[in-house]
Amino acid sequence: MKLKLIALLPLIISLTSCFGIDTNIVINANGSGTISIEYRIASSLDELGRLDGNERWNTIPAGRADFERTLDRIPDIRLLSFSSSAEGRNTIFNVRMEFSGILGLLGFLDAYGSLASYSSISGNKLVLTLSAGAESIDRNLELLLRELFNGYFVQFSFSLPGEGSLVLLEQNGNIIPPNDPVIQQGEIVSSGRRVSFSLPAYNVLRAENGLNLELNWQ
């Protein structure tokens, strides 16, 4: 089995990661701002890792020290707060950071250095790859993944200093049409000073033609 799943932030690392993530980003007129993240990890995550006989398998930051080590490698950003709590089948993590410029924001969003781009030639434009596309997999595995990710969402919101727009694109640059399975059961606020999207995590994981976010603002 092989999936072309690109990591989203330092949090979405592995195919077997059962997650939900809600990210709120505030961008000020001078390029500074804050990032607030709530992410949920299912208890089944650890169990999946142990199926491979790897008791120490853990690639998702699960403590303040993990975030501090990550942010130490990124300029212009710092950790403000970190907390965690248990709720039902999930462990919930809340993280808040601030960045002093757009480069700090890009450094966090794009841990691999190839997933995000920013341009200010004509207004401000940020493009972020959420998924590079998925190959065909066995039907039974498809059903398993659908069950594991059921009820988890990937949510992003951006509060902007001026009017803005948000569109979701395929990897070839085409806008994803409203009837596409990727954005079914999702919600998109595409214009205004606060734009956002919310998609089932499974849809992001299995976006066959890739999934890019394009954000524009004045």
C-alpha positions in Angstrom: 0.0 0.0 0.0 1.3 3.5 -0.9 -0.4 6.8 -0.5 0.9 10.2 -1.7 -0.3 11.9 1.4 1.6 15.2 2.1 1.9 16.2 5.8 -0.2 19.1 6.9 1.6 21.1 9.5 3.9 19.0 11.8 0.7 17.2 12.9 -0.5 15.0 10.0 2.4 12.8 9.3 1.3 9.2 8.7 -1.3 7.3 6.8 -2.5 5.6 9.9 -3.0 8.9 11.8 -6.6 9.1 13.0 -7.0 12.8 13.6 -9.2 15.9 13.5 -7.7 19.4 13.4 -9.1 22.9 13.7 -6.6 25.7 12.9 -7.4 29.4 13.3 -4.9 31.9 11.9 -5.0 35.7 12.4 -2.9 37.7 10.0 -2.3 41.4 10.8 -1.6 44.2 8.3 2.2 44.0 9.0 2.4 40.2 8.4 2.5 39.3 12.1 -0.2 37.2 13.7 -1.3 34.2 15.8 -2.0 30.5 15.1 -4.4 28.6 17.4 -4.7 24.8 16.8 -7.0 22.2 18.4 -6.2 18.7 17.2 -7.7 15.3 18.3 -6.0 12.0 18.2 -8.0 8.8 18.6 -6.9 6.2 21.1 -6.8 3.7 18.2 -3.8 5.6 16.9 -1.4 3.9 19.3 -3.0 0.5 18.7 -2.4 0.8 15.0 1.3 1.6 15.6 1.7 -1.4 17.8 0.4 -3.7 15.0 3.8 -3.3 13.4 5.5 -4.3 16.6 6.8 -0.8 17.2 5.9 0.1 20.8 7.5 3.4 20.5 5.8 4.5 17.3 4.8 8.1 17.6 5.3 10.8 15.0 2.7 13.3 16.2 3.7 16.1 18.6 2.0 15.1 21.9 3.7 17.4 24.4 4.9 21.0 24.9 8.5 19.9 24.4 7.7 18.5 21.0 6.4 21.8 19.8 9.2 23.8 21.4 11.8 21.6 19.5 9.9 22.1 16.3 9.5 25.9 16.7 13.2 26.3 17.7 14.0 25.4 14.1 11.7 28.0 12.6 12.5 31.7 12.7 10.0 34.4 13.7 7.6 32.2 15.6 7.2 31.2 19.2 4.9 29.0 21.4 2.5 30.9 23.7 0.6 28.0 25.3 0.1 24.3 25.2 -2.5 22.0 26.9 -4.0 18.6 26.5 -7.0 16.7 27.9 -8.9 13.5 27.4 -12.4 13.4 26.0 -14.1 10.0 25.1 -12.1 8.2 22.5 -9.8 11.2 21.9 -6.9 13.1 23.4 -7.4 16.8 22.6 -4.4 19.2 22.3 -4.7 23.0 22.2 -1.7 25.0 21.0 -1.3 28.7 20.5 1.6 30.4 18.8 2.5 33.9 17.5 4.6 34.8 14.4 6.3 38.1 13.8 6.1 37.9 10.0 4.8 35.8 7.1 8.0 33.8 6.9 7.2 32.5 10.4 3.8 31.4 9.3 5.1 29.7 6.2 7.8 28.0 8.2 5.2 26.4 10.4 2.7 25.5 7.7 5.4 24.1 5.5 7.6 21.8 7.6 9.1 20.2 4.4 9.9 23.4 2.6 8.0 22.6 -0.5 4.3 22.7 0.3 3.6 26.5 0.8 4.4 29.6 -1.3 3.7 33.3 -0.7 3.6 36.2 -3.1 3.0 39.9 -2.5 3.5 41.2 -6.1 -0.2 42.0 -6.5 -1.9 41.8 -3.2 -1.1 38.9 -0.9 -1.3 35.3 -2.1 -0.6 32.1 -0.1 -0.9 28.6 -1.6 -0.7 25.5 0.6 -0.7 21.9 -0.4 -3.1 19.9 1.8 -2.8 16.6 -0.1 -0.7 15.5 -3.1 -3.2 12.9 -4.2 -3.9 9.3 -3.4 -3.3 6.1 -5.4 -5.7 3.2 -5.6 -5.8 0.9 -2.6 -7.5 -2.4 -1.7 -11.3 -2.1 -1.2 -11.1 -3.5 2.4 -8.4 -1.0 3.3 -10.5 1.8 1.9 -13.4 0.8 4.1 -11.1 0.5 7.1 -9.7 4.0 6.5 -13.2 5.4 6.0 -14.3 4.0 9.4 -11.2 5.2 11.2 -11.6 8.7 10.0 -15.3 8.9 10.4 -16.3 12.0 12.5 -12.9 13.7 12.1 -12.6 17.0 10.2 -9.8 19.3 8.9 -10.8 22.9 9.5 -9.0 26.1 8.7 -10.0 29.7 9.2 -8.1 32.9 8.4 -8.9 36.3 9.9 -7.4 38.9 7.5 -6.5 42.6 7.7 -8.6 43.3 4.5 -11.0 41.6 2.2 -9.9 38.2 1.1 -10.9 35.0 -0.7 -10.2 31.3 -0.3 -10.5 28.6 -2.9 -9.7 24.9 -3.0 -7.9 23.7 -6.0 -6.9 20.4 -7.6 -3.1 19.9 -8.0 -3.4 21.0 -11.7 -4.8 24.4 -10.5 -8.4 23.8 -11.4 -11.0 24.9 -8.9 -12.7 21.9 -7.2 -16.4 21.9 -8.4 -19.2 21.9 -5.7 -20.2 18.3 -6.7 -16.7 16.9 -6.2 -16.6 14.1 -3.5 -13.6 15.9 -1.9 -15.8 18.8 -0.7 -19.0 17.0 -0.1 -20.2 17.2 3.5 -17.9 20.2 3.8 -18.4 23.9 4.4 -16.5 26.7 2.7 -16.7 30.5 3.4 -14.9 31.8 0.4 -14.9 35.6 0.8 -14.7 38.3 3.4 -12.3 39.3 6.2 -12.7 35.9 7.7 -12.6 32.9 5.3 -12.6 29.2 6.2 -13.2 25.7 5.2 -14.2 22.5 7.0 -13.8 19.1 5.3 -14.1 15.5 6.5 -10.6 14.3 7.2 -11.1 11.2 5.1 -11.9 13.4 2.0 -8.6 15.3 2.5 -6.7 12.0 2.9 -8.2 10.4 -0.2 -8.3 13.4 -2.6 -7.4 11.6 -5.8 -6.5 14.8 -7.7 -4.7 16.5 -4.9 -6.0 19.4 -2.7 -4.5 22.9 -2.5 -5.7 25.9 -0.6 -5.3 29.3 -2.2 -5.7 32.4 0.0 -5.7 36.0 -1.3 -6.1 39.2 0.6 -5.4 42.9 0.3 
